[in-house]
Amino acid sequence: MRLLNASGCFDALTAPEVARTLDAYITKTVTPLPREGNAPVRIAETEVGMLNAIGLANPGVDAFLAEHLPRLAAHELPLWVSVGGFSVADYVHVASRLAERDEIETFELNLSCPNVDEVPGNVGEVVAAVRAVTDKPLYAKLSAAVADLAATARAAEAAGADGLSLVNTVKGLALDERTLKPVLARGAGGLSGPALRPVALAAVHTCFRETRLPILGMGGVATGRHVLELLAAGASDVAVGTALFSDPGAVTRIRSELGAELAALGFANPDNAVGAAHAPAETTLDPRSRLTAPKSLHTGLKLSG
């Protein structure tokens, strides 16, 4: 079980001390051309989480290769690159430009951003096209807002995905208390934080049952208990997102809390908790009935902060 960051929740180049607490780092989404993103206001707090409408702001793949990738590689962390675009050709272009770079471990295909007007709807087509230009592991990042998440996950698996990232934000709206106008300039934005956690649990639970793919679970993770629940639902690894905005030390704290949660339930290590929610009803939580995780493709837990 590895702890990662959710894409876009912090920049390892400006917060290297946070990056060092992770087991792997996921970049902001990279598109073929530079993007300024949406006009401000682009972030708003709500009682149940955070709304963002950043709009995939990034320097583009050329600048990423020339300027960002060498500096990120200096952190000596396994590096996942989030790949985005507005057509199948866009995803193929970015992935093919980066495919030969040894610094990159994994591609996460951002197939579910709610803050852009055009995102390719055919998950299987995108995955298959990118699969044709790289042998690197591909994780399809999906939204729980799709009409049939199970079918979408199966399509990604059939097209050659090596894993799933679940879940991306879902659309939400916040109104200014005085004007009653949308707080975000774009109107709606992507909702993350505590309200997303039950949605993420349901998505991970569904896709663990419907596919054989390892899952990177994310959505409202702020404590060790939250990590444990995502593992039990079927995640192999877990990403921390919104919590990093208010608590840059969240990952170190969460590791400690997870260790205590595992010990309290008698799990020898976090991998043995993967899929516990799918155990038969009569299975009890004692050391002799721990589950193994047939989908695990990860390293051991880094217990030190």
Secondary structure, 3 states (H helix, E strand, C coil): CCEEECCCCCCCCCCHHHHCCCCCEECCCECCCCECCCCCCCEEEECCEEEECCCCCECCHHHHHHHHHHHHHCCCCCEEEEECCCCHHHHHHHHHHHCCCCCEEEEEEECCCCCCCCCCCCHHHHHHHHHCCCCCCEEEEECCCCCCHHHHHHHHHHHCCCEEEECCCEEECCECCCCCCECECCECEEEECHHHHHHHHHHHHHHHHHCCCCEEEECCCCCHHHHHHHHHHCCCEEEECCHHHHCCCHHHHHHHHHHHHHHHHCCCCHHHHCCHHHCCCCCCCCHHHCCCCCCCCCCCCCCCC
